[in-house]
Every structure is written in C-alpha cells, then in structure tokens.
Amino acid sequence: MTRPSTHILRLLRWGRTLAKHGALRGIEHDPNTPAQVRRLVRIARLGTFQPQTPDYAGAFQAIGPAAIKLGQTLATRPDIVGDDAANNLLTLQDSLPPVPFAAIRREIEASFARPIETLFQSIEEDPVGAASIAQVHRAVTTDGRTVAVKVLRPGIREKFGADLQTYEWAAAHLEALGGEPARLRPRLTIANFKRWTLRELDLRREAASASELAEMMKGTEGYLVPGIDWDRTNGRVMTVDWIDGTKISEIETLRAAGHDLNALAEHLVLTFLKQAISHGYFHADMHQGNLFVQADGTIAAIDFGIMGRIDRRARLWLAEILYGLTTGNYRRVAEIHFEAQYVPSYHSVDEFATALRAVGEPTRGRPVSELSVGQMLDSLFAITREFDMQTQPHLLLLQKTMVMVEGLATQLNPKINMWDVASPFVRDWIRDELGPEAAIADRLRKDTETLLRLPDLVRRIEDKFPAKGGAPDAPPLPDVELVWDRREGSRGWGGYLLALALGGAGVWAAQALGWL
C-alpha cells in the first residue's frame, strides 16, 4: 500500500506544475473551496511566477499521461473546475512524443511470444499517432491485409496505477471535508475515471467494444466501424482494418472532394443520438482525430477505448428531458428530475421548472453559432448547486460526448441548430418507446417476467426499498484511511505537516535547481 507521505509528495509535485501554469488561481479564489485546500494551494504556488492567463491544458500535459486523461474528464465538469478551466481543458491534446520502434517491437513480440515477422509482412516504424496510452503503426499482415496496429506504451499500466492511487487518496480526503466537495462526489468521479481508464489499458476490451458497436450499428447506412483482427489482438496489442478517409476536421479538403457538409453534420448528430438514445451504448471519444469521412460520405470511427453506456430507464428520462427542453415543456423536465431523484424532494418542482426555463428559453430556435449545447450544459451545472442536485457520474461521458459532437457539427455547418436536428429523432423514439403499443408490449413482457421470479422480486424489493431513482448504484469505493483518523501510536497530523513542509521545500529547491 502506498504511504500517505508518497501521496503528499506526488500532490506537491503536481501542485507545483499546476501553479507554474497559473492553474491553481481559480481554486484559491473560489469561495466554495475549503479553507484546508486553499492553504495547501498557497503552499504549492509559493515562489512560482504564474502567467496572467491560466494554461490548464498545458499543466495537465506537463504532469503526464494519467493527468491528460483526467484533464479530459474534468473538461466536462465546469461545476468542479469552473467555466474557464473547462473550456481550456477541451483543447487538451492527448499526444506525446512516440516511443522508439525498438521498444514497440519488444512489446509486440513479448505479448505474442513470437517474432513480429510471423504476424506482419511489414510494419512502418514511424507511428501514425502517438497518444498518452498507446501509439498506432500502419502494417501489412502476413496474408496481405493493410491494418492499423495499436500498442500500449511500455510501463504505462504501472504508471497509471500509481497515479490513480493518489487520485483516490486525494479525493477521499477532499470529500471528507464535507460541504460543497461532498456534494460534487469527487470519489465517485475518480472511481468512474478509473473504470474508464482501466478499460483503455486492456486493448482486448477496446476490441470487444468496437465489435459490439459494429454489430449494433450494422443496419445504419453511412457509418463504419473497422473490423477486428482477433488473431493479432491481445491485452497490449490491437489490430484493426486500416481506414482510408479524410479527417472530419479537414473542412476544405472535404468541400473540395464534393461532400455535402450540412448533410455530414446532421448525419454525425443523428448517428450519435442513435447510439446514445436508441441503444444506450455510444462511442464516447468522438474528437476530430477519431472520425474520418470516406469517399462515399461514410463516417468511419476509430479508437474505442472510451465507450459510454446508459440503461433504458435513464435513456427514457434523458429523451424526455431533451424533448422537454426543445419544446419548452419545462414542468415535465422538472418532474422527471424529481422522479429520478436527481433533485431532493424538499425542493419545489415549480421553482425548479422556472430555473430550467431560464436555461432553456435562450437556446430555443437559435443556431449553435449563437448559443450552444455546451453553454446550456454550463448553465444547467450552475443551477444544480442551488437545488442540491448531486453529480450523476453515469451521465458524465454523455455530457462530454455531446460537447464534442456539437463542436464537430458546428465546424461542418456553423448554422446548424442541434435541437432542430435532434427533436424529430427524440420525438419518434419517445413515441416508439412510450406509445400505447410499446406500453402494452412492455407491460406484458414485464408482467410475465415478474410472475416467473416473484419470490426473488419480493426479496429484492425488501432489500432495495426505497427505490434509488434514475442513477445506478454507486460502485464500491476503495477504503482510504484518512490522515486525521490514523490510530493512536502512529504518526499523526504533526508528522504529516512536517512531511508536507519538508516535501514542499524539497520540491521547490529541485525546481529552482532545474531538476524537475
């Protein structure tokens, strides 16, 4: 188990990097920041020269791979980091200098326990992409197929594991302070981040995700997921069909090739909605480097390390919320929040509906170029504090992906109105899922299932009563011993404050001498 002093030293080192980029200023000045955290921030920034404009993305990039992934997650949480930080973190590029090919060759051969020549006729030494977790090389298999080979960076699992332990330790201490930190549930946020990250660190899981998405979307015209070469895939290496096409962000190239950019923008939005609303399983890393447009207009997706999943009940509520906002039925949207127990029952439904109206009315009928989904989400985050609405981590990936899709759609068509595109799809889906025929069929199916498992159902009701609403049960969180709860006879607060002071001095001196 990692010692608290190790966590403190890591946090000090990261804090110094954040301070040098001006990224701690917002935390220090936020009135909701606990006094204990504010004091630690002041220690971390002692002696640094901070830029006038904070560079949050640069700070997370400088800290390392796990911080890059965490920064991308926090980009969806303006309620935690603030609007300016969230917008800046959206620019965070998941790219690092490539690992030398000799190390990549060793990883491939060790993972398959065979020479690389038995797998590939040829493999290009220069990668086509190098990110924080893995890098990708173009290759030709022994049977002549052109493929993309994704390989984990050597030692990346161990590095992420160590950093994740410190994130958990820090989140537990922050949440234990109570107040606003407890409402934001940082432990659950880190638990979800850990689950997403561990999936990315097992390339078999990514391959399975791609296979599942391909099967789900096989009836959707104009959307492609590359096939998996399972014989050349394992936990550290994944091989998929090579995708030829133009990056969806290369607007002038797409226009020169004769593509209808407005149609592409709408198709992108609708394919995302089909994944998220119809199936409850969606590609959650839809940035501009992961989507290509083929010659016939097909949108091809790559990189399936981050996938989102929403159960049917949450999708029904989500669809009704989206449709209510687009049609102005704020009362119904408010009722859904209370039915799902997202908002505590001691608040007024009518007051919450009025607050939602203040968010929704400015967005209706306007193109994204004037007012965006991202801005609307920021406004929704702003009212959650007033109504004591706890964070819903199971929707974080959805929020993040909606912002990404909006950004790409706006590049293709600056005048697109996301609501106008989404509204017919959501309306039809609600009709199909909640209409009379669907209700009757659903009731028959559920009643039959209930009769067959009535004894278990009764026991489950007793165990689970009262119902938890729209959010799934929180995953088990790791036991973290708080430094102020340590048993008598072990080192107490005094020792850790001394370690903090000495560690801070050591980190400051090392940076002053150019060692860090």
C-alpha positions in Angstrom: 0.0 0.0 0.0 1.3 3.4 -0.9 2.3 5.5 2.1 0.5 8.9 2.7 3.8 10.7 2.6 4.2 9.4 -1.0 0.8 10.7 -2.0 1.6 14.1 -0.4 4.9 14.4 -2.3 3.2 13.5 -5.6 0.5 16.0 -5.0 3.1 18.7 -4.1 4.9 18.0 -7.3 1.8 18.1 -9.4 0.6 21.2 -7.5 3.9 23.0 -8.3 3.4 22.2 -12.0 -0.2 23.4 -11.9 0.9 26.6 -10.1 3.6 27.4 -12.7 0.9 27.3 -15.3 -1.5 29.5 -13.2 -3.9 26.6 -12.9 -4.4 26.9 -9.1 -5.6 30.5 -9.1 -9.3 29.6 -9.6 -9.2 27.1 -6.8 -7.6 29.6 -4.4 -10.2 32.3 -5.2 -13.3 30.1 -5.3 -15.5 30.9 -2.3 -16.6 27.2 -2.2 -13.0 25.9 -1.8 -12.5 24.5 1.7 -10.0 26.5 3.8 -7.7 23.5 4.2 -7.4 23.1 0.4 -6.9 26.9 0.0 -3.9 26.7 2.4 -2.4 23.8 0.5 -2.7 25.7 -2.7 -0.9 28.7 -1.3 2.0 26.4 -0.2 2.1 24.8 -3.7 2.4 28.1 -5.5 4.9 29.7 -3.1 7.7 31.2 -5.1 6.3 30.5 -8.5 5.8 33.0 -11.3 2.3 32.5 -12.7 1.2 33.6 -16.2 -1.6 36.1 -16.4 -3.9 33.7 -18.2 -4.0 30.2 -16.7 -3.0 27.3 -19.0 -4.8 24.4 -17.6 -4.3 22.2 -20.6 -0.6 22.9 -20.6 -0.3 22.0 -16.9 -2.1 18.6 -17.3 0.0 17.9 -20.4 3.2 18.6 -18.4 2.2 16.4 -15.5 1.9 13.2 -17.6 -0.3 10.6 -19.2 -2.8 10.0 -16.4 -3.2 13.7 -15.9 -4.0 14.2 -19.6 -6.8 11.7 -19.3 -8.0 13.2 -16.0 -7.9 16.7 -17.6 -10.1 15.5 -20.5 -12.6 14.1 -17.9 -12.6 17.4 -15.9 -13.3 19.3 -19.2 -16.9 18.0 -18.8 -17.1 19.3 -15.2 -17.4 23.1 -15.1 -19.2 22.6 -11.8 -15.9 21.4 -10.3 -13.2 23.3 -12.2 -15.2 26.4 -13.5 -16.2 27.5 -16.9 -12.8 29.0 -18.0 -10.9 25.9 -16.9 -13.4 23.5 -18.6 -13.2 25.4 -21.9 -9.4 25.5 -21.8 -9.2 21.7 -21.0 -11.3 21.0 -24.1 -8.2 22.0 -26.1 -6.1 19.4 -24.3 -4.5 17.2 -26.9 -3.8 13.6 -26.0 -0.5 13.3 -27.7 3.1 12.6 -26.6 6.4 12.0 -28.3 6.4 8.5 -29.8 8.2 5.6 -28.1 11.2 4.3 -30.2 10.1 1.4 -32.5 12.6 -1.0 -30.9 10.6 -0.8 -27.7 7.3 -1.2 -29.6 8.7 -4.3 -31.4 9.7 -5.8 -28.0 6.2 -5.2 -26.7 4.6 -6.9 -29.6 6.9 -9.9 -29.6 6.7 -10.3 -25.8 2.8 -10.1 -25.8 2.5 -12.8 -28.5 5.6 -14.8 -27.5 6.7 -14.9 -31.2 8.7 -12.9 -33.7 7.0 -9.9 -35.3 7.7 -11.3 -38.8 5.3 -14.2 -38.1 2.5 -11.6 -37.7 3.2 -8.9 -40.2 4.9 -8.8 -43.6 5.9 -5.2 -42.8 5.2 -2.6 -40.2 6.1 1.1 -40.5 8.5 2.3 -37.8 7.1 5.8 -37.7 3.7 5.8 -35.9 0.7 7.4 -37.5 -0.4 8.6 -34.0 1.2 8.7 -30.5 -1.1 9.3 -27.5 -0.7 9.1 -23.8 -1.6 5.4 -23.5 -0.7 3.8 -26.9 0.6 4.5 -30.3 -0.5 3.3 -33.7 1.5 1.9 -36.6 0.4 1.0 -40.1 1.3 -2.6 -41.1 0.6 -5.3 -43.6 -0.3 -8.8 -42.3 1.2 -12.0 -43.5 -1.9 -12.6 -45.6 -1.6 -9.2 -47.3 -4.2 -7.0 -45.5 -3.4 -3.4 -44.6 -4.1 -2.9 -40.9 -3.6 -0.4 -38.0 -1.7 -1.8 -35.0 -2.2 -0.2 -31.7 0.4 -0.9 -29.0 0.4 0.2 -25.3 3.4 2.3 -24.2 5.8 0.2 -22.2 5.2 0.6 -18.4 2.0 2.6 -18.9 -0.1 0.3 -16.8 2.2 0.7 -13.8 2.4 4.5 -14.2 -1.4 4.8 -14.3 -1.8 2.5 -11.4 0.4 4.6 -9.1 -1.2 7.9 -10.1 -4.7 6.5 -9.7 -4.0 5.5 -6.1 -3.0 9.1 -5.4 -6.2 10.4 -7.1 -8.3 8.1 -4.9 -6.4 9.2 -1.8 -6.8 12.9 -2.5 -10.5 12.5 -3.5 -11.3 10.7 -0.2 -9.7 13.4 1.8 -11.4 16.2 -0.1 -14.9 14.6 0.2 -14.4 14.0 3.9 -14.2 17.8 4.3 -18.0 17.9 3.7 -19.9 20.8 2.2 -19.5 21.6 -1.5 -16.8 18.9 -2.0 -19.1 16.2 -0.7 -21.9 17.4 -3.0 -19.7 17.1 -6.0 -18.7 13.5 -5.0 -15.1 13.5 -6.2 -14.6 9.9 -5.0 -17.2 8.7 -7.4 -15.9 10.8 -10.2 -12.4 9.3 -9.7 -14.0 5.8 -9.5 -15.6 6.3 -12.8 -12.4 7.7 -14.3 -10.5 4.7 -13.0 -13.0 2.3 -14.6 -12.8 4.1 -18.0 -9.0 4.2 -17.8 -8.6 0.6 -16.9 -10.7 -0.3 -19.9 -8.4 1.7 -22.2 -5.4 -0.1 -20.7 -6.8 -3.5 -21.9 -6.8 -3.5 -25.7 -8.9 -6.7 -25.7 -11.7 -4.6 -24.1 -11.3 -2.0 -26.7 -11.5 -4.6 -29.4 -14.7 -6.0 -27.9 -16.2 -2.5 -27.7 -15.5 -1.9 -31.3 -17.1 -5.3 -32.2 -20.2 -4.6 -30.1 -20.6 -1.1 -31.7 -20.2 -2.5 -35.2 -22.8 -5.2 -34.5 -25.2 -2.6 -33.1 -24.8 -0.1 -36.0 -24.6 -2.6 -38.8 -28.0 -1.5 -40.1 -27.1 2.2 -40.1 -26.2 3.4 -43.6 -23.2 5.7 -43.8 -21.4 4.6 -40.6 -18.4 2.3 -40.4 -16.5 0.6 -37.6 -13.3 -1.2 -38.6 -13.1 -4.9 -38.3 -11.0 -6.6 -35.6 -8.2 -9.0 -36.4 -8.6 -11.2 -33.3 -5.6 -13.4 -34.2 -3.4 -10.3 -33.8 -5.0 -8.8 -30.8 -4.4 -9.2 -27.1 -4.3 -7.1 -23.9 -1.3 -5.0 -25.1 -1.8 -5.1 -28.9 -4.9 -4.5 -31.0 -5.0 -4.9 -34.8 -7.9 -3.5 -36.9 -8.7 -2.9 -40.5 -7.0 0.2 -41.9 -9.3 3.1 -42.6 -8.8 5.3 -45.6 -10.5 8.7 -45.5 -10.3 12.4 -44.7 -10.3 13.6 -41.1 -13.7 15.1 -40.4 -12.0 18.3 -39.2 -10.3 18.9 -42.6 -13.2 21.1 -43.9 -11.6 22.5 -47.0 -10.5 19.0 -48.2 -14.0 17.7 -47.6 -15.5 20.6 -49.5 -13.1 20.2 -52.4 -14.0 16.5 -52.6 -17.6 17.5 -53.1 -19.0 16.4 -49.8 -22.3 18.0 -48.5 -21.0 19.4 -45.2 -24.5 20.2 -44.0 -25.7 16.7 -44.6 -22.5 15.3 -42.9 -23.2 17.5 -39.8 -26.7 16.2 -39.5 -25.6 12.6 -40.1 -23.0 12.9 -37.3 -25.5 14.2 -34.8 -28.1 11.5 -35.7 -25.6 8.6 -35.6 -24.6 9.8 -32.1 -28.2 10.0 -31.0 -29.0 6.5 -32.4 -26.1 5.1 -30.3 -26.9 7.0 -27.1 -30.7 7.2 -27.1 -31.7 4.1 -29.1 -29.1 1.7 -27.9 -27.7 3.2 -24.8 -24.1 2.4 -26.0 -22.0 5.1 -27.7 -18.6 6.0 -28.8 -17.5 8.5 -26.1 -14.3 9.8 -27.6 -15.6 11.4 -30.8 -13.0 14.1 -31.2 -11.8 15.2 -34.6 -8.9 12.8 -34.8 -11.1 9.8 -34.4 -13.6 10.3 -37.2 -12.9 10.1 -40.9 -15.1 10.7 -44.0 -14.7 8.2 -46.8 -15.1 8.9 -50.5 -18.8 7.9 -50.5 -19.6 10.1 -47.4 -19.5 7.3 -44.9 -18.4 8.4 -41.4 -15.8 5.9 -40.1 -14.9 5.9 -36.4 -11.7 4.7 -34.7 -10.4 4.4 -31.2 -12.9 2.7 -29.0 -11.1 2.9 -25.6 -13.8 5.1 -24.1 -17.4 3.9 -24.5 -20.5 5.1 -22.7 -23.4 3.0 -21.6 -26.8 4.2 -20.3 -29.6 1.8 -19.2 -33.1 2.0 -20.7 -34.7 3.8 -17.7 -32.1 6.6 -17.8 -32.5 6.9 -21.6 -36.2 7.4 -21.2 -35.7 10.2 -18.7 -32.9 11.7 -20.8 -35.0 11.6 -24.0 -37.9 13.3 -22.2 -35.6 15.9 -20.7 -34.1 16.7 -24.2 -37.5 16.8 -25.8 -39.0 18.9 -23.0 -36.2 21.5 -23.4 -36.6 21.7 -27.1 -40.4 22.1 -26.9 -40.5 24.3 -23.8 -42.2 21.8 -21.5 -40.1 22.8 -18.5 -42.6 21.5 -16.0 -42.3 18.0 -17.4 -38.5 18.2 -17.4 -38.6 19.3 -13.7 -40.9 16.4 -12.8 -38.5 14.0 -14.4 -35.6 15.3 -12.3 -37.7 14.7 -9.2 -39.0 11.3 -10.3 -35.4 10.2 -10.9 -34.4 11.6 -7.5 -31.8 13.7 -9.1 -33.2 16.7 -7.1 -34.1 16.2 -3.5 -37.9 16.1 -2.8 -37.8 19.0 -0.3 -37.3 21.4 -3.2 -40.2 22.8 -5.2 -40.9 21.3 -8.6 -42.3 24.7 -9.8 -39.2 26.6 -8.7 -37.0 24.1 -10.5 -39.1 24.4 -13.6 -38.7 28.1 -13.6 -34.9 27.7 -13.2 -34.9 25.3 -16.2 -36.9 27.9 -18.2 -34.2 30.4 -17.6 -31.7 28.0 -19.1 -33.8 26.6 -22.0 -35.6 29.7 -23.4 -32.4 31.4 -24.6 -31.4 28.3 -26.6 -34.6 27.6 -28.5 -34.6 28.4 -32.2 -31.1 29.6 -32.3 -28.2 28.1 -34.3 -25.2 26.7 -32.4 -23.1 29.7 -33.6 -25.2 31.9 -31.3 -25.8 29.6 -28.3 -24.6 26.1 -27.9 -25.4 22.9 -26.2 -22.1 23.3 -24.3 -23.3 26.6 -22.9 -26.6 25.2 -22.0 -24.9 22.4 -20.1 -22.8 25.0 -18.2 -26.0 26.8 -17.3 -27.6 23.6 -16.1 -24.5 22.9 -13.9 -24.9 26.4 -12.4 -28.4 25.7 -11.1 -27.6 22.2 -9.7 -25.8 23.8 -6.8 -28.9 25.9 -5.9 -31.1 22.8 -5.9 -28.6 20.4 -4.1 -28.5 18.2 -7.1 -25.8 15.6 -6.7 -23.4 14.8 -9.6 -24.7 11.9 -11.8 -21.4 10.3 -12.9 -23.2 7.8 -15.2 -24.1 10.8 -17.4 -20.6 12.4 -17.5 -19.5 10.7 -20.6 -22.7 11.6 -22.3 -22.2 15.3 -21.5 -18.6 15.2 -22.7 -19.6 13.5 -25.9 -22.4 15.9 -26.6 -20.0 18.8 -26.4 -17.6 17.0 -28.8 -20.3 16.2 -31.3 -21.6 19.8 -31.1 -18.1 21.2 -31.8 -17.6 18.9 -34.9 -21.1 19.6 -36.2 -20.5 23.3 -35.9 -17.3 23.1 -37.8 -19.1 21.4 -40.7 -22.1 23.7 -40.6 -21.8 26.8 -38.4 -25.6 27.5 -38.7 -26.7 24.0 -37.6 -29.3 24.0 -34.9 -28.7 20.9 -32.7 -32.2 21.0 -31.3 -33.9 21.1 -34.7 -31.8 18.1 -35.8 -32.3 16.1 -32.5 -36.0 16.9 -31.9 -37.6 14.7 -34.6 -35.4 11.8 -33.7 -36.1 12.1 -29.9 -39.8 12.6 -30.5 -40.1 9.5 -32.7 -38.1 7.4 -30.2 -40.3 8.6 -27.3 -43.4 7.7 -29.3 -42.0 4.2 -30.1 -40.8 3.6 -26.5 -43.7 5.2 -24.6 -46.6 5.0 -27.1 -49.7 2.7 -26.5 -48.4 -0.3 -28.4 -45.0 -0.1 -26.8 -46.5 0.3 -23.4 -48.8 -2.7 -23.8 -46.0 -4.9 -25.1 -43.6 -3.7 -22.4 -46.3 -4.4 -19.7 -46.9 -8.0 -21.0 -43.3 -8.8 -21.0 -42.6 -7.3 -17.6 -45.7 -9.0 -16.0 -44.6 -12.4 -17.4 -41.1 -11.9 -16.1 -42.4 -10.8 -12.7 -44.7 -13.8 -12.3 -41.7 -16.1 -13.1 -39.5 -14.6 -10.5 -42.0 -13.4 -7.9 -40.2 -14.8 -4.8 -36.9 -13.2 -5.8 -38.7 -10.0 -6.7 -40.2 -9.7 -3.2 -36.8 -10.2 -1.5 -35.2 -7.6 -3.8 -37.9 -5.1 -3.1 -37.3 -5.6 0.6 -33.5 -5.2 0.2 -33.7 -2.2 -2.1 -36.7 -0.2 -0.8 -36.9 2.7 -1.2 -36.0 2.9 -4.9 -32.9 4.8 -5.9 -34.3 6.6 -8.9 -32.5 7.2 -12.2 -28.9 6.9 -11.1 -27.4 3.4 -10.9 -25.9 2.2 -7.6 -22.5 3.6 -7.0 -19.6 1.2 -7.5 -17.7 0.0 -4.4 -15.2 2.7 -3.4 -11.7 1.8 -2.1 -11.1 2.1 1.6 -8.8 5.1 2.2 -7.5 5.8 5.7 -7.7 9.5 6.3 -4.6 11.0 7.8 -6.6 12.6 10.6 -8.2 9.2 11.5 -5.0 7.3 12.0 -4.8 5.1 15.1 -3.1 6.3 18.3 0.6 5.5 18.3 1.1 6.0 14.5 2.3 9.2 13.1 -0.4 11.9 13.4 -1.0 15.3 11.8 2.2 16.8 13.1 4.3 14.3 11.2 2.4 14.8 8.0 2.5 18.6 8.3 6.3 18.3 8.8 6.5 16.0 5.8 4.4 18.5 3.8 6.7 21.4 4.7 9.9 19.4 4.1 8.5 18.0 0.9 7.4 21.4 -0.4 10.8 22.8 0.4 12.4 19.9 -1.4 10.2 20.2 -4.5 10.8 24.0 -4.6 14.6 23.5 -4.3 14.6 20.8 -7.0 12.7 23.0 -9.4 14.8 26.0 -8.6 17.9 24.0 -9.5 16.3 22.7 -12.7 16.0 19.1 -11.5 12.2 19.0 -12.0 
